[in-house]
Amino acid sequence: MNIKKVTLGFALAACISLMSFSCTPNSTAEDDSLYEQNIDILKIKVPANGIDILKVKVPKNG
C-alpha cells in the first residue's frame, strides 16, 4: 500500500511538471532573429596560398 502511494505521488508530480513546462511561451522565432546575420562573403579576404592553421590565434576564453 505504501509503495502505491509513493508511485502515485511520483506520477502526479511528473504530470504536474510536464504540464507546467509545456505551457511556456514559444519564442524561438524571436531568438533565431538574434543569430541571423548577413555576412558578405566577398569581403572576406583569404590568401591565395590558403590559411596556415599554425598562425591562427584563438582567444583564451573562446
N, C-alpha and C positions, 0 to 999 in steps of 0.2 A: 504494500500500500504506500509506503514511504517513497519507494523508487518511482512509482507512478506520479506522485505529486512533484517530485524533483524534475522528472521528464516533462511533465505538463508545464512546469514553470519555465524550463529552458525553451520549450516550443513556443510558449506565449511571448517570452522575451524576444525570441528570434523573429516572430511575426511582427511584433511592435517595432522592432528596429528596422526591419525591411520596409515596412510601411512608412516610417518616418524619413528614411533616407531616400525613398523613391519619390517623395514629394518635393525634393529640392528643385529649384528652377534650372532650366536647361539654358545656359548662356554660352554654349560652345561657339556659336556664330560670332558673338562679341569677342570671345577670347581668340578666335582664329584671326580676326582682323588685326590683332596686335602683331602677329608674326608674318603677315603678308606684306612684304616689302618688294618694290620693284628694283631690281639690280640690272643696270645696263652692262651686259657682258662685253660690249665693245669698248668700254672704258677700262677694263681690266687689262693690265699690261703684263705679258708673260714673255720672258726672254726667248729668243729663237732656239737656244740650245736646251730649253727646259728649266726646271727648277731643281736646284741642289737641295735635297732634303736635309743635309747636314748643316746648311746655313739658315734653316728656318728656326726662328726664335719663338718659343711658346711661353706665354706668361706663366708664372709660378702658380697663380690661382686658377688657371684655365686649362 
